[in-house]
């Protein structure tokens, strides 16, 4: 158990979250729908990495969303913030130690597949890790899970099926595709995007993959949801900007929130 998990458990009594949520860029407001039991700033959690990216609040909220007990990370930590890759394992292991069996991880992404436009939502079916780092490349502890494990179903098909049903019932178009992760923080070059398309990537971003690797080691079921906030470099007249990412995320956050709430209702 992480030091952060012990700190939290000493303060939340018998509350046990069943699903972890990690909110990506522009999705902070989704946390406002949670009926909170307890709220912790990352800075107050021992050994927990701090979030420094714009719009990432850096709070862990425990409570109920759509009647389901959750632990929500309102903002994430990225490799480009200069943290040790092994530190990115701490949040996921904390969520697992608190009782989370599943993880819903969201992100803002650039669309490579031109069937998706800004504002579209995509359920991740698989990923390509081009970050050049892995949070598990560190001394191993058997308590964290096996050192060597498969990633074939890192994104749980059963959770993706639940998300499809939830999207259909809410009138939301949910694409499916492969997410490719780079370190950032700069946006990609047009040549890189052409290469990523050749590799089979449908979307590109700067997060998520480390969290999913940790969740897979811990045996957590993962639902990955990407929100297309821009067309990737070279696929639109204008180059992508951080302002475009945040503006589009704000417009599409409503659909993402309704989808996540509907998924949690089905998990309950």
Buried (B, 14 or more C-beta within 10 A) or exposed (E): EBEBBEBBBEEBEEBEBBBBBBBBBBBBBBBEBBEBBBBBBBEEBEEBBBBBBEBBBBBBBBBBBBEBBBBBBBBBBBBBBEBEBBBBBBBBBBBBBBBBBBBBBBBBBBBBBEEBEBBBBBBBBBBBBBBEBBBBEEEEEEEBBEEEBEEEEBBBEEBBEBBBBBBEEEEBEBBBBBBBBBBBEEBBEEEBBBBBBEEEBBBBBBBBBBBBBBBBBBEBBBBBBBBBBBBBBBBBEEEBEBEBBBBBBBEBBEBBBBBBBBBBBBBE
